[in-house]
Amino acid sequence: MTMQLTCPECGKEFEIEESQQAHEKQAAALKAQQEEAKLETQRLLEEQKKQLAKDRESMVEAAVKKQVEDELNESRAQLINQAKKEAEQNTQKLLEEQKKQLAKDQESMVEAAVKKQVEENQAAALKEMEQNYQQQFHETLEKTKRDNLEMIERKESQHKIEKDRLTLDIAKLNDRLNRNQAVELVGEAAEERLKEALKERFPVDFIRDIKKGALGADLEQHVNLPGGKNIGIILIERKSTKSFSQTWLPKLKKETEKSNAMIGVIVTDTMPKVHEKKSYFAHSSNILILRSDVAVDMIEILRENLITNFRDDATAVATQDIELTANVFAYIAGEGMKHLEDFQAKLKERKELLDAKDADHNRVMKKEWKNLQDQVDAFQKLGAGLSEASKNKVSPLPPPED
């Protein structure tokens, strides 16, 4: 008996025999069918796998295509927006440029109108300024004339003041010149008086007057013994200034050495401040400063000392000769003793006279200094009064020289 069997997979119908043979056939056929079905199934699976792969690729491609389309759409939208923005910006820029150009055109029109108005105003202002300038020119010219006249008058007045001032200055210079000449003349007169006093006191000596401007001191006193023998030179410098200068001392010392003088003497009216109360003082062993009122007396003492020293030296030499020594001793014990006593008395008398003169000199100098100070005060008050009276337009008189 044959049975119909339908395959659940493919729906194909098979005839199945009930006999063993049929069973075997059926089994073989079933196996064959199963093999065929398996192959078919594998084929179908391969096809489905390929289809799935193909579908998957299509899906991926579609997705990629969609994504690309989406990105392209987005880029397109961005480009459109950017282009829109740029267009808006360009439009805005064009509008701004047009607005500026319009404003510029308006400004040009306004500027032209204003310029025209300004030119008209300037023309009117220039005309008015020209009129004002002409008026001011005439006023300035008149003022300049008045100022020039005033300046000329002031200059003439200043010239007169300067002339008066120069006249006063010239008078002052002449007065100073006269004073300097007077001082120089006083010095020459003092030197001449000293020379005459020395000649009168020491008639046996030779008083040599050194010419003015020549090197050396003012006077040379060549000390001579009564027999005419010269025993030495006293170099004398006469000063009649109001102040003592220390520069005189080294100069006199140098001149003393150069002239081979034994003693150098400065005769001065004014003693150094440290010795102002003295009538004389010794700067060194052979350089002395003498006050002028006692100078001749002091020079006499110096002269006697030179003679004594000369005689002492002669006595020392004479001691080598017995006869000469006896004669000298006899002279000293006899007539010489009287000369020594007379000389001693004369020295004592001279000392008392010098002391008295020194005291008188101090009193006189004190009075003279007071008178000088009073004159200086009066002079300064006079200068201050003149300065105040002239409102400092005239320089005050210079202070008196020391």
Legacy VTK file of the C-alpha trace (Angstrom):
# vtk DataFile Version 3.0
C-alpha trace
ASCII
DATASET POLYDATA
POINTS 402 float
0.000 0.000 0.000
1.309 3.325 -0.963
1.050 6.344 1.427
1.450 10.026 0.535
3.866 11.983 2.731
4.316 15.705 2.464
7.666 17.343 3.392
7.106 19.928 6.078
9.926 22.002 4.714
9.242 22.211 1.081
5.735 20.725 0.895
6.670 18.046 -1.608
4.650 14.856 -1.447
6.265 11.436 -1.313
4.720 7.963 -1.763
5.528 5.607 1.016
5.223 1.873 0.575
4.431 -0.180 3.565
6.532 -3.109 2.730
10.024 -3.604 3.897
11.260 -2.860 0.580
9.123 0.035 0.548
10.476 0.951 3.895
13.986 0.643 2.654
13.145 2.553 -0.445
11.439 5.045 1.600
14.345 5.199 4.013
16.761 5.562 1.138
14.525 8.014 -0.515
14.086 9.823 2.792
17.768 9.872 3.308
18.243 11.083 -0.198
15.591 13.631 0.381
17.156 14.585 3.648
20.495 14.973 1.918
18.876 16.894 -0.819
16.933 18.878 1.713
20.135 19.517 3.659
21.908 20.656 0.545
18.958 22.733 -0.377
18.845 24.057 3.090
22.548 24.896 2.931
22.043 26.473 -0.445
19.123 28.435 0.861
21.134 29.430 3.926
23.977 30.532 1.701
21.596 32.461 -0.429
19.936 33.949 2.627
23.401 34.775 4.057
24.385 36.393 0.794
21.034 38.144 0.694
21.472 39.217 4.282
24.993 40.428 3.531
23.725 42.172 0.473
20.796 43.604 2.443
23.210 44.625 5.188
25.471 46.327 2.683
22.439 48.000 1.164
21.337 49.099 4.590
24.846 50.383 5.448
25.098 52.053 2.087
21.659 53.546 2.577
22.642 54.681 6.078
25.937 56.095 4.823
24.124 57.671 1.925
21.594 59.137 4.318
24.304 60.369 6.629
26.180 61.866 3.697
22.926 63.392 2.477
22.234 64.681 5.973
25.750 66.121 6.224
25.432 67.558 2.730
22.084 69.048 3.675
23.590 70.458 6.877
26.613 71.830 4.980
24.301 73.179 2.350
22.208 74.812 5.066
25.347 76.237 6.681
26.606 77.476 3.337
23.218 78.967 2.623
23.142 80.606 6.073
26.728 81.816 5.617
25.930 83.084 2.149
22.828 84.701 3.564
24.834 86.302 6.328
27.505 87.447 3.900
24.830 88.781 1.630
23.260 90.573 4.594
26.679 91.893 5.617
27.474 92.991 2.079
24.055 94.562 1.863
24.614 96.295 5.223
28.065 97.395 4.079
26.652 98.747 0.830
23.946 100.500 2.826
26.557 101.998 5.167
28.691 103.073 2.222
25.677 104.589 0.552
24.718 106.251 3.823
28.264 107.603 4.236
28.370 108.759 0.649
25.005 110.399 1.161
26.236 112.020 4.366
29.418 113.067 2.578
27.428 114.518 -0.251
25.262 116.331 2.256
28.366 117.523 4.117
29.871 118.686 0.833
26.751 120.604 0.109
26.647 122.013 3.631
30.419 122.700 3.507
30.023 124.507 0.225
27.234 126.576 1.695
29.188 127.190 4.878
32.340 127.999 2.892
30.435 130.485 0.883
29.018 131.995 4.046
32.460 131.985 5.652
34.022 133.633 2.631
31.361 136.297 2.734
31.915 136.753 6.492
35.681 136.791 6.003
35.411 139.388 3.316
33.305 141.536 5.611
35.643 140.873 8.555
38.703 141.680 6.426
37.170 144.915 5.370
36.350 145.771 8.968
39.830 144.640 10.095
41.434 146.782 7.410
39.498 149.763 8.665
40.420 148.948 12.268
44.053 148.386 11.232
44.214 151.770 9.578
42.803 153.356 12.711
45.129 151.363 14.997
48.083 152.175 12.727
47.452 155.878 13.094
46.937 155.484 16.851
50.105 153.355 17.169
52.060 155.829 15.084
50.986 158.676 17.345
51.758 156.600 20.458
55.169 155.639 19.028
55.945 159.286 18.429
54.970 160.134 22.002
56.961 157.144 23.370
60.017 158.110 21.294
59.838 161.649 22.602
59.526 160.348 26.168
62.385 157.877 25.584
64.572 160.646 24.175
63.784 162.771 27.196
64.535 159.836 29.536
67.782 159.080 27.694
68.769 162.715 27.883
67.989 162.670 31.593
69.908 159.388 32.062
72.755 160.792 29.977
72.867 163.807 32.251
72.813 161.538 35.311
75.558 159.354 33.815
77.523 162.456 32.919
77.173 163.759 36.474
78.106 160.314 37.806
81.157 160.120 35.542
82.128 163.622 36.612
81.833 162.526 40.220
83.831 159.344 39.507
86.509 161.371 37.736
86.617 163.706 40.718
86.980 160.703 43.021
89.753 159.248 40.838
91.526 162.602 40.783
91.141 162.820 44.546
92.576 159.306 44.977
95.373 160.127 42.532
96.122 163.285 44.442
96.085 161.335 47.692
98.452 158.720 46.236
100.704 161.442 44.914
100.466 163.153 48.273
101.490 159.914 50.003
104.387 159.546 47.586
105.392 163.158 48.157
105.061 162.672 51.900
107.368 159.654 51.639
109.929 161.600 49.627
109.699 164.522 52.035
110.132 162.182 55.021
113.155 160.604 53.334
114.655 164.034 52.678
114.078 165.157 56.285
115.723 161.966 57.564
118.683 162.501 55.253
119.153 166.086 56.476
118.826 165.014 60.120
121.482 162.322 59.639
123.845 164.774 57.951
123.337 167.208 60.793
123.829 164.605 63.519
126.747 162.780 61.868
128.762 165.314 59.865
131.746 162.971 59.464
129.629 160.249 57.855
128.754 160.048 54.170
124.967 159.854 53.600
124.297 158.484 50.117
120.824 159.004 48.593
119.857 156.086 46.309
117.943 157.315 43.265
114.236 156.553 43.046
113.584 153.402 40.965
117.115 152.047 41.446
117.759 148.790 43.274
118.508 149.091 46.973
117.171 150.981 49.976
116.550 154.717 50.251
119.745 155.779 52.065
123.204 154.438 52.782
125.024 155.792 55.836
128.770 155.183 55.520
130.041 155.358 59.110
133.424 157.133 59.331
135.824 157.679 62.190
136.969 161.231 62.953
140.050 160.573 60.879
137.896 159.707 57.856
138.281 155.918 57.998
135.142 154.101 56.873
134.197 151.208 59.185
130.844 150.047 57.763
127.493 150.842 56.153
124.050 151.240 57.715
121.351 150.616 55.059
118.192 152.687 55.718
114.704 152.207 54.232
112.195 155.036 54.932
108.443 154.133 55.000
105.600 156.650 55.434
102.568 154.374 54.884
99.563 153.974 57.176
100.246 150.277 57.792
103.318 148.121 58.254
104.028 145.405 55.664
105.933 142.260 56.607
107.187 141.990 53.012
109.624 144.843 53.703
111.749 142.664 56.009
113.012 139.933 53.596
113.525 142.599 50.913
115.692 144.697 53.249
117.621 141.638 54.374
118.394 140.730 50.770
119.483 144.295 49.948
121.626 144.425 53.099
123.488 141.280 52.083
123.853 142.493 48.500
125.290 145.902 49.497
127.607 144.380 52.175
126.006 146.615 54.782
126.532 145.695 58.421
123.057 146.764 59.576
119.712 147.196 57.801
117.158 149.617 59.258
113.495 150.336 58.441
112.377 153.769 59.627
108.565 153.770 59.709
105.748 156.009 60.886
103.628 152.974 61.796
104.986 150.074 63.814
103.730 146.486 63.399
100.628 145.816 65.497
102.465 143.369 67.771
105.045 146.078 68.515
102.898 149.202 68.138
103.776 150.466 71.637
107.507 150.083 71.091
109.868 152.639 69.614
112.040 149.935 68.043
112.495 146.162 67.828
115.062 143.834 66.302
113.810 141.485 63.602
117.207 139.778 63.571
120.762 140.520 64.664
121.304 143.004 61.832
117.748 143.966 60.745
115.954 146.521 62.954
112.684 148.468 62.787
112.766 152.018 64.201
109.911 154.399 64.827
110.457 157.590 62.839
110.363 160.012 65.809
113.295 158.266 67.537
115.089 156.952 64.450
118.054 159.351 64.464
118.749 158.708 68.153
118.558 154.936 67.654
120.814 155.142 64.573
123.322 157.052 66.713
123.344 154.190 69.209
123.789 151.680 66.391
126.586 153.824 64.965
128.352 154.010 68.339
128.039 150.223 68.650
129.662 149.828 65.226
132.512 152.110 66.302
132.855 150.262 69.610
132.905 146.896 67.884
135.465 148.200 65.426
137.625 149.497 68.247
137.238 146.246 70.180
138.367 144.361 67.115
141.254 146.775 66.715
142.085 146.353 70.409
142.087 142.584 70.051
144.537 142.895 67.186
146.610 145.418 69.069
147.110 143.103 72.025
149.635 141.232 69.915
151.841 144.296 70.022
153.025 145.073 73.588
153.737 148.693 72.871
150.389 149.190 71.195
148.726 147.385 74.077
150.408 149.646 76.612
149.363 152.725 74.682
145.788 151.477 74.433
145.764 150.641 78.140
147.133 154.063 78.973
144.497 155.613 76.746
141.713 153.629 78.362
143.035 154.375 81.865
143.447 158.048 81.073
141.646 160.007 78.408
139.783 156.986 77.148
138.170 156.476 80.534
136.668 159.918 80.314
135.321 159.113 76.844
133.810 155.901 78.165
132.232 157.713 81.075
130.943 160.393 78.741
129.599 157.720 76.381
127.927 155.926 79.298
126.356 159.152 80.486
125.256 159.901 76.941
123.679 156.447 76.617
121.838 156.944 79.903
120.698 160.350 78.789
119.574 158.958 75.436
117.676 156.159 77.164
115.821 158.615 79.409
115.080 160.791 76.403
113.802 157.799 74.432
111.620 156.682 77.331
110.127 160.141 77.593
109.588 160.348 73.845
108.088 156.861 73.890
105.554 157.899 76.546
104.750 161.104 74.658
104.413 159.154 71.440
101.952 156.718 73.005
99.795 159.603 74.233
99.957 161.331 70.875
99.234 158.135 68.938
96.278 157.326 71.178
94.858 160.762 70.509
95.599 160.460 66.773
93.896 157.074 66.554
90.810 158.494 68.264
90.751 161.439 65.859
91.142 159.047 62.929
88.252 156.890 64.149
86.049 159.980 64.554
86.914 161.027 60.997
86.143 157.523 59.698
82.745 157.573 61.456
81.948 160.998 60.028
83.072 159.847 56.563
80.842 156.773 56.697
77.856 158.802 57.924
78.409 161.286 55.098
78.544 158.459 52.540
75.385 156.858 53.973
73.575 160.197 53.887
74.575 160.846 50.280
73.499 157.340 49.302
70.109 157.751 50.973
69.620 161.237 49.507
70.309 159.981 45.976
68.206 156.811 46.499
71.219 154.622 45.746
71.595 156.072 42.243
75.101 157.232 43.078
77.609 154.726 44.432
78.650 155.536 48.012
82.103 156.917 48.555
84.767 154.233 49.100
86.004 153.779 52.669
89.337 155.433 53.496
92.415 153.325 52.984
94.091 151.857 56.044
LINES 1 403
402 0 1 2 3 4 5 6 7 8 9 10 11 12 13 14 15 16 17 18 19 20 21 22 23 24 25 26 27 28 29 30 31 32 33 34 35 36 37 38 39 40 41 42 43 44 45 46 47 48 49 50 51 52 53 54 55 56 57 58 59 60 61 62 63 64 65 66 67 68 69 70 71 72 73 74 75 76 77 78 79 80 81 82 83 84 85 86 87 88 89 90 91 92 93 94 95 96 97 98 99 100 101 102 103 104 105 106 107 108 109 110 111 112 113 114 115 116 117 118 119 120 121 122 123 124 125 126 127 128 129 130 131 132 133 134 135 136 137 138 139 140 141 142 143 144 145 146 147 148 149 150 151 152 153 154 155 156 157 158 159 160 161 162 163 164 165 166 167 168 169 170 171 172 173 174 175 176 177 178 179 180 181 182 183 184 185 186 187 188 189 190 191 192 193 194 195 196 197 198 199 200 201 202 203 204 205 206 207 208 209 210 211 212 213 214 215 216 217 218 219 220 221 222 223 224 225 226 227 228 229 230 231 232 233 234 235 236 237 238 239 240 241 242 243 244 245 246 247 248 249 250 251 252 253 254 255 256 257 258 259 260 261 262 263 264 265 266 267 268 269 270 271 272 273 274 275 276 277 278 279 280 281 282 283 284 285 286 287 288 289 290 291 292 293 294 295 296 297 298 299 300 301 302 303 304 305 306 307 308 309 310 311 312 313 314 315 316 317 318 319 320 321 322 323 324 325 326 327 328 329 330 331 332 333 334 335 336 337 338 339 340 341 342 343 344 345 346 347 348 349 350 351 352 353 354 355 356 357 358 359 360 361 362 363 364 365 366 367 368 369 370 371 372 373 374 375 376 377 378 379 380 381 382 383 384 385 386 387 388 389 390 391 392 393 394 395 396 397 398 399 400 401
